[in-house]
Every structure is written in C-alpha cells, then in structure tokens.
Amino acid sequence: MPHVLLLASSLDENFFTYSLAGILAGAVLMLGYQRWKASVFKIRLAEKADALLDQANRDAESLKAQILLEAKSDALEIKSKGESELAEARRVQLSREQKLDRRSEQLDRQEESLRKQQRGLENSQNRLDSGLRGLVEKRESLEAMERQQQRLLETTAGLTRAEAAQRLLKTLDDELEQERGKILLKQKKRITETAKEQSRQLLLTAIQRYASAFTADTTTSTVDVPTDDMKGRIIGREGRNIRAFEKATGIDVIIDDTPGVVIVSGFDPVRREVARRSLTSLIADGRIHPSKIEEVVEETRGQIQELIMQKGHEAADEVNVPGLPDRLIEMLGRLHFRTSYSQNVLRHSVEVAFLSGMIAEMLGMNGDLARRCGLLHDIGKAADHELEGGHPKIGADLLRRHNERPEVVHAALGHHDEIVVEHPYTMIVATGDACSASRPGARRESLERYIKRMEELESIAKRFDGVREAYAISAGREVRVIVDSTSTSDEKAAVVCHEIAKAFERELLYPGEIKITVLRETSFTEVAK
C-alpha cells in the first residue's frame, strides 16, 4: 500500500511537471505567435502608411499644379484686364488731348479773328471820326450858306422873316381847313354806314318780338280699347302676344287698370306711331296672334314710311324749298312725329322758314336761302335719339354730308347762339326760331310742372360748395350760377360748372340742351355816417 501511494505520488508529480512544462511551452509559443503577428501587423501598417504617404504626396503635387495653373490663369486675366484698362485710359487721355488741341486751335483762331475785328473796328472808328469831322464842317458851311440865302431872300422879297412865317402859316391854315372838310365827309360816311348796320341789328331784335297765330298739333301715345277683355287678348296666353308685339315694334306696351286705355311707350316717335297704329288695326280686326302681329306691323311700317315722305315733300313744297335729297325729305317727315314742349317740330320748322324768309326779304337779303335755312334748322331732332350730341351739331353734320350751303349748315349749328355767328342768316333763323317758340300758345306746359322743373334745376345747382345763388332762365334752357369769389377760384368755378352739367344729365330728363353759366361775384358794402 505504501508503495502504491508512493507510485501514485510520483505519477502526480510527473504529471504536474509535464503539465507545467506544456503550459510554459504553450505560453512561449503563444508569446512568439503574438510577437510574429504584431510584427506582421506593423509591416502592414508601415506599408499602408507608405501607400497613404505616397498618395498624399501625389495629391499634393496635383493640387499644387492645379493651384499654379489657376494662379497663372488669374494672373493672365488680371494682366489682360489691366492692359485693356490701361489701353482705355490711354485712349481717353488721347481723346482728351485731341479735344484740348482742337479747342486750343479754336481759341487761337478766335483770338486771331478778334484781333482782326479789333483792327477793323479801329479802322472803322477812324473813318467815322474823319467822316464826323467832315459832316461838322459841311454843317457849318450849310448854315453859313443858309444865312446868306436868307439875307438874299429877305432883300429880294422885301419881307422880313416874321412876315414870311406869317404868310406860310396862313397858307397852311387854308390847307388844313380843306383837309378837315375831307375828314368830316369821311367820318360822316362812316357814321352813316355804322348807323345803317346798327339799325339792321335793332330791326332784327325788334322782329324777335313778332308773334303769329298757329295752333300746334300734338301726338298721342294711347290706344282706346272697347272692353277689358280685349286687354287680355292683347296680352295673349302666357303673354306671347304682347311679347311678339314688343319685339316686332321695339316699343313697350303698358296695360294697367285704367279702363279703356292701353299705353305704348318708347323714345322713338316713329316707332311709337307704328306701334299705335298697328295696335289700333289689330283691335279693330280682332285677330291677335304672333303671325298676324308681324304682318300688321310690317304693313303699318310701310304706311308710316310713305306718310313720312309725304309730309316731308308737303313741308318743302309749302315753303318753296326745292331740290332737297330724299334723305333730308325723310328726316323732315320724321319731324312730323316729334314734339317739343307740345309743339309739333315739323310745323315749327315750316313756321321758322316763313318768318326767316320774310325777315330776309325785309332786310334786302336772299329770301329763298333764308327759308331753306329755317326749314332745315331743326333737322337734327329727327336723329338726336340715335346719335350722340345735341340736335344743332347732329343737324349740321347731316346737312354737311349732303353738301348743303355753308349758310344752311351754320344756321343749323348756331341757331341757339352756342357759337360765334359767321353768317347773317344764322341770326335771322335764330330770330324766327325765337318768335315761333316764345309766342303765346306755341308751347303748352302746366304751371305746376314748369315751376317744379325750375326748382329742380336751381336746387341741384345750389348743392355744390361755393354756390351762393342759382337762377333758371329761358324756360329752363339756361341756368346762371353765382359762386362766392372769396372761397372759389377760377379753376374751382370751372370744375363746379362741369359737375353741375353732369348732375343735370344724371338726374333730369329734358329735351335739347341746358346751358350752365358760372359767375364769380364779389360784393362790397359800406355805410356812410
């Protein structure tokens, strides 16, 4: 047993020794391996470092070359720019030097010219001084000769100087007396001509007060219906008849509760008359439907056109104005359906033609031309609802297009005194127009409506700043406005005048035109004590 234990103990010691040796050997091998691996890693790191260093060197060289190229390029560009700027500066400097040289040459030439002029002036001055001395000498010589001749004349005539002067004055007095007579005769003739002209103007003014008797015709815009059932037939099923009628005539039909009356409304008097006659024919026929309406309206339109031409020819023949174009005849006929303040415009034109002819013949002028001017003076009213502007301008343009004489055109343009009168026939027509329009009974208007219209004109004008007073005159055809001169300048007064005209156009309905005149007035008041 002890031997066994001893053997076991010996085996354990050997195992421990061998194990320890194996461990040491493994540690030595491991350490060697680690050192070998470290050396290999260092070699690889050195190789990488060398490669990176080589790459960095190559990049540095490339960057260095690129920077050098850019620097050279910038240097070349800067050099080129500097050279161009230097060349430009040299060019500018050269141009300035050339200009200075030219200016210097000009100054030299001017200086030389001034020297020449100075020498010329000196020569001229010398010649003038010499001539002046010669004139003084001649004057003294002439005075001496005059005194000698005067003594010789006194000796020859046996008259002193005072006596000769007295005779000369007497001769001049006789001549002046004759000249005064001639001047008096000339002035007397001039005064006679002026008096004749003034008497003619006074005669024209007096004739404006002339009045004749004539009852103006009026037109109507209402149609009588026998029963209220007829109103329903005029309207038709769902309003088709009345729509067809309004479409065919261009006129509005007003059907209300007023018994036995239908109203036709429209701005065109000819269309309104076509509508009135067409509706009267339809009511009399009793057959009212769209196709019948179109047929009757077309037939009535033809009848009205024939009536227009007939009325135009009758008016021209009545006042003996031949040779009018068909277009002007038609426009005259259309005036038959136009009224102004309840006065028929065609009859008014005929009356103005007669008055103008009589006035012209009394003044020794062409009566036929005056009648032509009077008949056509309101021709623009036949188309003033179709064109822009007042009827004088429209009528003048129409007559000018039809080659009427300048006197006729000017009479239509200026018969309301809106332009400077260039022809006496314009004043004659204006006189006849005033006589026809202003005489008693020519125009009918209720007093209440007249007063209301005047008040409306004045109230609108008084709304504007600076307006002190406003007066409607000439039956509303003109408004005189007085503004305060202390608070309103001329420019502001012009603006107020324009604004008043625009307010009338916006707020009022009126025939023709309204003239607005703005006056600046300053009042001074003192009390004597």
C-alpha positions, 0 to 999 in steps of 0.5 A: 500500500505504501508503495502504491501511494508512493507510485501514485505520488510520483505519477502526480508529480510527473504529471504536474511537471509535464503539465507545467512544462506544456503550459510554459511551452504553450505560453512561449509559443503563444508569446512568439505567435503574438510577437510574429503577428504584431510584427506582421501587423506593423509591416502592414501598417508601415506599408499602408502608411507608405501607400497613404504617404505616397498618395498624399504626396501625389495629391499634393503635387496635383493640387499644387499644379492645379493651384499654379495653373489657376494662379497663372490663369488669374494672373493672365486675366488680371494682366489682360484686364489691366492692359485693356484698362490701361489701353482705355485710359490711354485712349481717353487721355488721347481723346482728351488731348485731341479735344484740348488741341482742337479747342486750343486751335479754336481759341487761337483762331478766335483770338486771331479773328478778334484781333482782326475785328479789333483792327477793323473796328479801329479802322472803322472808328477812324473813318467815322471820326474823319467822316464826323469831322467832315459832316461838322464842317459841311454843317457849318458851311450849310448854315453859313450858306443858309444865312446868306440865302436868307439875307438874299431872300429877305432883300429880294422879297422885301419881307422880313422873316416874321412876315414870311412865317406869317404868310406860310402859316396862313397858307397852311391854315387854308390847307388844313381847313380843306383837309378837315372838310375831307375828314368830316365827309369821311367820318360822316360816311362812316357814321352813316354806314355804322348807323345803317348796320346798327339799325339792321341789328335793332330791326332784327331784335325788334322782329324777335318780338313778332308773334303769329297765330298757329295752333300746334298739333300734338301726338298721342301715345294711347290706344282706346280699347272697347272692353277689358277683355280685349286687354287680355287678348292683347296680352295673349296666353302666357303673354306671347302676344304682347311679347311678339308685339314688343319685339316686332315694334321695339316699343313697350306696351303698358296695360294697367287698370285704367279702363279703356286705355292701353299705353305704348311707350318708347323714345322713338316717335316713329316707332311709337306711331307704328306701334299705335297704329298697328295696335289700333288695326289689330283691335279693330280686326280682332285677330291677335296672334304672333303671325298676324302681329308681324304682318300688321306691323310690317304693313303699318311700317310701310304706311308710316314710311310713305306718310313720312315722305309725304309730309316731308315733300308737303313741308318743302313744297309749302315753303318753296324749298326745292331740290332737297335729297330724299334723305333730308325729305325723310328726316323732315317727315320724321319731324312730323312725329316729334314734339317739343314742349307740345309743339309739333317740330315739323310745323315749327320748322315750316313756321321758322322758314316763313318768318326767316324768309320774310325777315330776309326779304325785309332786310334786302337779303336772299329770301329763298336761302333764308327759308331753306335755312329755317326749314332745315334748322331743326333737322337734327331732332329727327336723329338726336335719339340715335346719335350722340350730341345735341340736335344743332351739331347732329343737324349740321353734320347731316346737312354737311354730308349732303353738301348743303350751303355753308349758310344752311349748315351754320344756321343749323349749328348756331341757331341757339347762339352756342357759337360765334355767328359767321353768317347773317342768316344764322341770326335771322333763323335764330330770330324766327326760331325765337318768335315761333317758340316764345309766342303765346300758345306755341308751347303748352306746359302746366304751371305746376310742372314748369315751376317744379322743373325750375326748382329742380334745376336751381336746387341741384345747382345750389348743392355744390360748395361755393354756390351762393345763388342759382337762377333758371332762365329761358324756360329752363334752357339756361341756368346762371350760377353765382359762386362766392369769389372769396372761397372759389377760384377760377379753376374751382368755378370751372370744375363746379360748372362741369359737375353741375352739367353732369348732375343735370344729365344724371338726374333730369330728363329734358329735351335739347340742351341746358346751358350752365353759366358760372359767375364769380361775384364779389360784393362790397358794402359800406355805410356812410355816417 
